[in-house]
């Protein structure tokens, strides 16, 4: 169950992403990453994107979102690396 504090900060859509993410499908993990990113919990978001990327290496969207998390933490080298990696994979 989600903590009451976290639940109060989430929209219904974000809460549904968390429920779906428990299934550990890549797109659901990406949705959970989006929720943590919106809450400025960047490391948790990055962890979820890492899980999603591990399961679906060809999905450049996860790299793009992880790149944004790095950028928001002023980790510019990591951000650029993800964007370059996405270019190597190709468009989604």
DOMI-808201 format. One record per residue (C-alpha): residue number from 1; residue in one letter; chain; x, y, z. Coordinates in pm, 1 decimal. Example, Ala and Ser with C-alpha at 12.3 -4.5 7.8 and 13.67 -1.06 7.14 Angstrom:
% DOMI-808201
1,A,A,1230.0,-450.0,780.0 $
2,S,A,1367.0,-106.0,714.0 $
END
This chain:
% DOMI-808201
1,X,A,0.0,0.0,0.0 $
2,X,A,111.2,353.9,-71.4 $
3,X,A,192.4,579.9,218.9 $
4,X,A,-71.7,841.7,293.7 $
5,X,A,176.8,1125.0,241.9 $
6,X,A,277.8,1002.8,-102.1 $
7,X,A,-82.2,931.2,-202.0 $
8,X,A,-184.9,1288.0,-121.8 $
9,X,A,84.0,1421.4,-357.3 $
10,X,A,-20.7,1204.5,-651.8 $
11,X,A,-294.6,1256.5,-905.1 $
12,X,A,-529.0,969.4,-985.2 $
13,X,A,-336.2,905.7,-1306.3 $
14,X,A,-4.2,887.1,-1120.2 $
15,X,A,-154.4,652.0,-860.6 $
16,X,A,-275.9,423.6,-1137.6 $
17,X,A,78.9,418.9,-1282.7 $
18,X,A,209.2,299.4,-947.0 $
19,X,A,-48.4,22.5,-935.8 $
20,X,A,39.2,-86.3,-1290.0 $
21,X,A,413.1,-63.0,-1223.0 $
22,X,A,384.1,-346.5,-977.0 $
23,X,A,341.6,-567.4,-1283.4 $
24,X,A,701.3,-476.7,-1378.6 $
25,X,A,623.2,-417.3,-1744.9 $
26,X,A,859.2,-165.4,-1904.1 $
27,X,A,593.9,93.3,-1988.6 $
28,X,A,455.5,71.5,-1635.6 $
29,X,A,800.3,116.8,-1485.8 $
30,X,A,841.4,420.7,-1710.7 $
31,X,A,512.3,555.8,-1579.4 $
32,X,A,635.1,514.2,-1226.1 $
33,X,A,953.2,697.3,-1325.0 $
34,X,A,737.8,984.9,-1447.3 $
35,X,A,559.8,998.2,-1111.0 $
36,X,A,882.6,1014.0,-913.8 $
37,X,A,1020.6,1274.2,-1152.8 $
38,X,A,710.9,1490.6,-1102.9 $
39,X,A,770.0,1465.4,-727.1 $
40,X,A,1135.7,1566.7,-780.5 $
41,X,A,1250.3,1231.4,-645.4 $
42,X,A,1506.6,1202.9,-919.8 $
43,X,A,1705.0,903.5,-799.7 $
44,X,A,1390.6,695.5,-757.2 $
45,X,A,1281.7,801.1,-1106.4 $
46,X,A,1622.3,707.3,-1248.7 $
47,X,A,1603.3,368.7,-1076.9 $
48,X,A,1266.3,297.3,-1241.8 $
49,X,A,1392.6,410.0,-1582.4 $
50,X,A,1694.5,182.6,-1535.2 $
51,X,A,1460.6,-111.6,-1473.6 $
52,X,A,1251.7,-20.9,-1778.4 $
53,X,A,1560.7,16.0,-1999.9 $
54,X,A,1689.8,-319.9,-1881.4 $
55,X,A,1365.3,-482.6,-1996.5 $
56,X,A,1326.4,-283.0,-2321.1 $
57,X,A,1663.0,-162.3,-2448.7 $
58,X,A,1518.7,-27.9,-2774.8 $
59,X,A,1280.3,218.5,-2612.1 $
60,X,A,1440.6,560.5,-2649.7 $
61,X,A,1165.3,727.5,-2448.4 $
62,X,A,1306.5,582.7,-2126.4 $
63,X,A,1650.8,719.5,-2212.8 $
64,X,A,1501.6,1061.8,-2285.7 $
65,X,A,1318.8,1073.7,-1952.5 $
66,X,A,1620.5,949.9,-1759.7 $
67,X,A,1826.4,1215.9,-1936.1 $
68,X,A,1583.4,1480.9,-1812.2 $
69,X,A,1623.4,1355.9,-1454.0 $
70,X,A,2000.6,1386.5,-1484.5 $
71,X,A,1962.9,1733.0,-1635.7 $
72,X,A,1734.4,1845.8,-1352.2 $
73,X,A,2010.1,1744.9,-1107.6 $
74,X,A,2273.9,1933.9,-1312.0 $
75,X,A,2436.6,1602.1,-1410.0 $
76,X,A,2491.1,1722.3,-1763.3 $
77,X,A,2743.8,1459.9,-1874.6 $
78,X,A,2503.8,1176.8,-1784.0 $
79,X,A,2217.9,1361.8,-1951.5 $
80,X,A,2411.5,1400.4,-2275.8 $
81,X,A,2523.0,1037.5,-2264.0 $
82,X,A,2159.9,920.2,-2248.8 $
83,X,A,2060.1,1145.0,-2536.9 $
84,X,A,2350.2,1019.5,-2747.0 $
85,X,A,2258.8,662.2,-2658.1 $
86,X,A,1906.0,726.9,-2777.9 $
87,X,A,2040.9,845.2,-3112.5 $
88,X,A,2236.0,521.9,-3148.0 $
89,X,A,1925.7,311.7,-3082.2 $
90,X,A,1720.8,515.6,-3329.8 $
91,X,A,1376.4,672.1,-3321.5 $
92,X,A,1099.8,495.6,-3131.8 $
END
